[in-house]
């Protein structure tokens, strides 16, 4: 994934940057995540969540989104499922424009670079994610029914 606009890296949001997310539900999840060192209750209790902060492709503003992730060795895999909707989520478009981002996992925060998961690894990643969270089978089925193959994104630590 490369910066299609300029080719230049974007600096990730600073730790003091508040989440720029207009979704009230996501804002509550982000607040709870940060207040509890990455632990969130309710429907996300026990779910592997991370916070991904990207740069808005059009606005250039930092955008923070809570996402389910799958550990994969040294990298974290996130799924641009958008609940199986016909269109990819905004965070994926942001990473396509500027692949440098920041993740928060637990109480740790670090820079990452996004890359698409290799085609040869996709099916194994899907199998592991569906075993961990069966709802992803439905997301995948709905996206495929609309003609969209869900991108799998590897977030690799930088530095």
C-alpha positions in Angstrom: 0.0 0.0 0.0 1.5 3.3 -1.0 0.5 6.9 -0.6 -1.3 7.6 -3.8 -1.5 11.3 -3.3 2.2 12.3 -2.7 4.2 9.2 -2.0 5.4 11.0 1.2 4.9 9.5 4.7 2.3 11.1 6.9 3.2 11.5 10.6 0.8 9.6 12.8 -1.3 11.3 15.4 0.4 12.4 18.6 -0.6 10.6 21.9 -2.5 13.7 23.0 -4.7 13.8 19.8 -8.3 13.1 20.8 -10.1 10.6 18.6 -11.7 12.2 15.5 -14.6 9.8 15.0 -18.1 11.0 14.4 -19.7 7.7 15.4 -21.0 8.0 19.0 -20.8 4.3 19.6 -17.1 4.2 18.4 -16.3 7.2 20.6 -17.6 5.3 23.7 -15.6 2.2 22.8 -12.4 4.3 22.3 -12.9 6.1 25.6 -13.5 2.8 27.5 -10.5 1.2 25.7 -8.2 4.0 26.7 -9.5 4.2 30.3 -9.0 0.5 30.9 -5.7 -0.3 29.2 -7.4 -1.9 26.2 -10.2 -3.8 27.9 -13.8 -3.2 26.8 -16.9 -4.7 28.2 -20.4 -5.3 26.8 -20.6 -6.9 23.4 -16.8 -6.6 23.1 -15.9 -8.3 26.4 -13.1 -10.8 25.6 -12.7 -9.6 22.0 -9.3 -8.7 20.7 -9.6 -5.0 20.0 -7.1 -2.4 18.9 -7.4 1.3 18.1 -6.2 2.3 14.7 -5.4 5.9 14.0 -5.0 6.8 10.3 -4.8 10.1 8.5 -8.0 11.0 6.6 -7.4 10.6 2.9 -9.3 13.8 2.1 -9.1 15.8 5.3 -5.6 14.9 6.5 -7.0 14.8 10.0 -6.3 11.8 12.4 -9.1 9.3 12.5 -9.3 6.7 15.3 -11.3 3.5 14.8 -11.7 0.5 17.1 -11.1 -2.7 15.2 -11.1 -6.5 15.9 -7.7 -7.9 15.2 -6.0 -11.2 14.8 -2.4 -11.6 16.0 -0.1 -13.1 13.3 3.4 -13.4 14.6 4.9 -9.9 14.9 2.0 -8.3 12.9 -1.7 -7.6 13.6 -4.3 -8.4 11.0 -7.4 -6.3 10.6 -10.3 -7.0 8.3 -11.8 -4.3 6.1 -15.2 -6.0 6.5 -17.5 -3.1 7.2 -19.9 -5.7 8.5 -20.1 -7.2 5.1 -21.3 -4.1 3.4 -20.7 -3.6 -0.3 -18.1 -0.8 0.3 -14.9 -0.9 2.3 -14.7 1.1 5.5 -13.2 4.6 5.6 -10.2 3.5 7.6 -9.2 1.2 4.7 -9.4 4.1 2.2 -7.3 6.1 4.6 -4.6 3.4 4.8 -4.6 3.0 1.0 -3.8 6.7 0.7 -1.3 6.8 3.6 -0.2 3.4 4.9 1.6 4.8 8.0 -0.6 4.7 11.1 -0.6 4.2 14.9 -2.1 1.3 16.8 -3.0 1.0 20.4 -3.1 -2.5 21.8 -3.7 -2.8 25.5 -1.8 0.0 27.1 0.8 0.0 24.3 0.9 2.5 21.5 3.2 2.3 18.4 3.6 3.3 14.8 2.8 0.7 12.1 2.8 0.4 8.3 -0.1 -1.3 6.6 0.3 -3.9 3.9 -2.3 -6.2 2.2 -2.0 -9.8 3.4 -0.4 -12.0 0.8 -2.9 -13.8 -1.4 -1.3 -17.2 -0.5 -2.0 -16.5 3.3 -5.5 -15.1 3.0 -7.5 -18.4 3.4 -5.6 -19.5 6.5 -6.1 -16.1 8.1 -9.8 -16.2 7.3 -10.0 -19.7 8.9 -8.3 -18.5 12.1 -10.5 -15.4 12.4 -13.7 -17.2 11.8 -12.7 -19.8 14.4 -12.1 -16.9 16.8 -15.2 -14.9 15.9 -17.8 -16.7 13.8 -19.6 -13.5 12.9 -16.8 -12.9 10.4 -18.1 -15.8 8.3 -21.3 -13.8 7.8 -19.4 -10.6 7.0 -17.4 -12.4 4.4 -20.5 -14.1 2.9 -22.4 -10.8 2.6 -19.5 -9.0 1.1 -18.9 -11.7 -1.5 -22.6 -11.7 -2.3 -22.3 -8.0 -3.2 -19.2 -8.6 -5.3 -16.6 -7.4 -2.8 -13.7 -9.4 -1.5 -12.8 -8.1 2.0 -9.3 -6.8 2.1 -7.1 -8.2 4.9 -4.6 -5.7 6.2 -1.4 -6.6 8.1 -0.2 -3.9 10.4 3.5 -4.1 10.9 5.5 -2.3 13.6 7.7 0.5 12.3 11.1 1.2 14.1 
